[in-house]
Structure formats: structure tokens, C-alpha cells
């Protein structure tokens, strides 16, 4: 009887995964694929500079409505970066 329960649980798992991806396709991915193609390989230098400035340095979080919470968020983010670099060694 144990093997029948395992097969039933496996089939329920497979069915729920299929249903999840069907809903994902129906709701989200179909809308994304309808959009126009975007040239992301242009302006490489500008994109790299904005990546460093906006993502790594967290520049936008230091502006006015987010000054205190933005600073705290940036400190937590940089702490995770330091921990991530240390775990690579």
C-alpha cells in the first residue's frame, strides 16, 4: 500500500507543477511575450555605469523621501555583498 501512496503523491505533485506553469503562462508570460523586442546591447557603457551607480551604490535610495530608510537598506545590501564576497574565498 505504501507504493500506491507514493505514486499518488507523485502524481499530485506533477499535476500541481503543471497547473502552476499553466497559470504562469496564462497570466504573466503571455503578456510579456506580446511586447516589442528591445535592443539591450546598445549603449553598453551607459548601462554599465547606471548598473554601478543605481544598483551597487544604491544612489536612488539616498534621495529625499527615502533618506533614512534608504540609508539603512543600502547598509544591509552592502553587508550582504561583503558576506557574499567573503564566502567566495
C-alpha positions as CSV (number, residue, x, y, z in Angstrom):
1,X,0.0,0.0,0.0
2,X,2.9,2.3,0.6
3,X,3.9,2.3,-3.1
4,X,0.4,3.4,-4.1
5,X,0.5,6.4,-1.7
6,X,3.9,7.4,-3.1
7,X,2.6,7.2,-6.7
8,X,-0.5,9.2,-5.7
9,X,1.7,11.9,-4.0
10,X,4.0,12.0,-7.0
11,X,1.1,12.4,-9.4
12,X,-0.4,15.2,-7.3
13,X,3.0,16.9,-7.2
14,X,3.4,16.7,-11.0
15,X,-0.2,17.9,-11.5
16,X,0.3,20.9,-9.3
17,X,3.6,21.8,-11.0
18,X,1.9,21.6,-14.4
19,X,-1.0,23.7,-13.2
20,X,1.4,26.3,-11.7
21,X,3.3,26.7,-15.0
22,X,0.0,26.8,-16.9
23,X,-1.3,29.7,-14.7
24,X,2.1,31.4,-15.0
25,X,1.9,31.2,-18.8
26,X,-1.7,32.2,-18.9
27,X,-1.3,35.3,-16.6
28,X,2.2,36.5,-17.0
29,X,4.4,35.2,-19.7
30,X,1.9,35.6,-22.5
31,X,1.7,39.3,-21.7
32,X,5.5,39.7,-21.6
33,X,5.9,37.9,-25.0
34,X,3.4,40.3,-26.6
35,X,5.7,43.3,-26.1
36,X,8.1,44.7,-28.6
37,X,11.7,43.4,-28.7
38,X,14.1,45.8,-27.0
39,X,17.7,46.4,-28.0
40,X,19.6,45.7,-24.8
41,X,23.0,45.5,-26.4
42,X,23.2,49.2,-27.3
43,X,24.9,51.8,-25.1
44,X,26.9,49.2,-23.1
45,X,29.0,51.9,-21.3
46,X,26.0,53.8,-20.2
47,X,24.2,50.7,-19.0
48,X,27.3,49.5,-17.0
49,X,27.7,53.0,-15.4
50,X,24.0,53.0,-14.4
51,X,24.3,49.5,-13.0
52,X,27.2,50.5,-10.8
53,X,25.5,53.8,-9.8
54,X,22.0,52.7,-9.3
55,X,22.3,49.1,-8.2
56,X,25.6,48.6,-6.5
57,X,25.9,52.1,-5.0
58,X,22.2,52.4,-4.3
59,X,22.1,56.0,-5.4
60,X,18.4,56.5,-5.6
61,X,17.8,55.4,-2.0
62,X,19.7,58.5,-0.6
63,X,17.2,61.0,-2.2
64,X,14.5,62.6,-0.2
65,X,11.6,60.6,0.7
66,X,13.9,57.6,1.4
67,X,16.8,59.1,3.1
68,X,16.8,57.3,6.4
69,X,15.2,54.0,5.3
70,X,17.2,54.2,2.1
71,X,20.5,54.5,4.0
72,X,19.6,51.6,6.2
73,X,18.6,49.5,3.2
74,X,21.9,50.4,1.5
75,X,23.9,49.3,4.6
76,X,22.1,46.0,4.7
77,X,22.6,45.5,1.0
78,X,26.4,46.3,1.2
79,X,26.6,44.0,4.2
80,X,25.2,41.1,2.1
81,X,27.7,42.0,-0.7
82,X,30.6,41.8,1.8
83,X,29.3,38.5,3.2
84,X,28.8,37.1,-0.4
85,X,32.4,38.1,-1.4
86,X,33.8,36.5,1.8
87,X,32.0,33.3,1.1
88,X,33.6,33.0,-2.3
89,X,37.1,32.7,-0.7
